Amino acid sequence: MALHYVYNTPFDQLIWDVGHQAYPHKILTGRRDKIGTIRQKGGLHPFPWRGESEYDVLSVGHSSTSISAGIGIAVAAEKEGKDRRTVCVIGDGAIIQ
């Protein structure tokens, strides 16, 4: 909740390292009514998915991709002159790999 309060999402971009970290994010970004459909046919993806919401900047599944992707996204925004923030939410998998 704090990330969505502090940052101007979806303009500021949140990058999730693994899918299960993003379940509260899905609830807070308009998918609350469908949260019970995760992993069901036609339901929500179990991880952030670009085609599902403008708040999902990157489609992810496995850990340890958010830091490098976030750096690339932040550099691209800077080159485009966009004054936005890119935040990577990581877990222990990203730290030890």
N, C-alpha and C positions, 0 to 999 in steps of 0.2 A: 504494500500500500504506500509506503513511504516513497518509493521510486516514482510512482505516478503522481504523488503530491509535489515532490521536489522538482521533477523534470517536466518539461512541456511536451509530453508525448501526444501524438506520434511524431511531432517535429524533432524533438530530441529522441534519440534512438536507443532502445534497450536491446542488447544482444544477450540471449540466454545460452548458457553453455550446454545444458541438457534439458530435455523436454519436461521432466517431472518438476523442475524448478519453476516452470512457467504456469502451472495450474492456477495459482491465485491471480496471475497476470491475465489469464484467459477470462476469469470471472469478472475482473475489474474492467475489462475492455469489451463488454457487451455480449459475452458468451455464457453467462451464468445459467440461463435456461437450458443450455445444451451440454453443460459440463458432464452430465451423467451419460452422455453418448460417446465419450472417449473410448476408442478401440471397438466401436460398433460400426457395422456397415452403414455408410452414409453419415456417420457422426463426426465429431471433432477429431482432429489429428491428436495423437498423444504427445506432440511436441509442437513448438512454434512452426507455423506454416504460412509462407508469404501469401498464398492464395486465399487464406482464411480470414485475414484481418490486416488492415493497414498498420496495426500496431506490431505485427510480426515482421520485423525487418529482414530476418534471415531464417530460412528453413533449416532446422537443426535436428539431430537425432543422437549422435554420439558426442561424448565429451571432448574437450581440448581443441575445439575449433573457434571458440568465441574470441579469444584474444587476437589471433592473427586476422580474423575477419573484421573485428572491431577496429583494428588499426587501419586496415584498408578502407573501411567505410568512413572513418574519421578523416583520413588524408584526402579522400575524394571530396568530402564535404568542404574541407578547407580550400581545395583547388577550385571548387565551384563558388567560393565566396559565401557559403552558407554558415551562419553563426550558430551552429547547433552542437549539442553535446552527444557523444557516443559513450554509452555505459555498458561495460561487459559484466555480467553477473556470472561468476565462476564458482566452481566447487573444488573439492580436493582433487578430482581427476585432472583438472587443468593445471594444478600446481605441481603434481608429481610426474606428469608425463613430459 
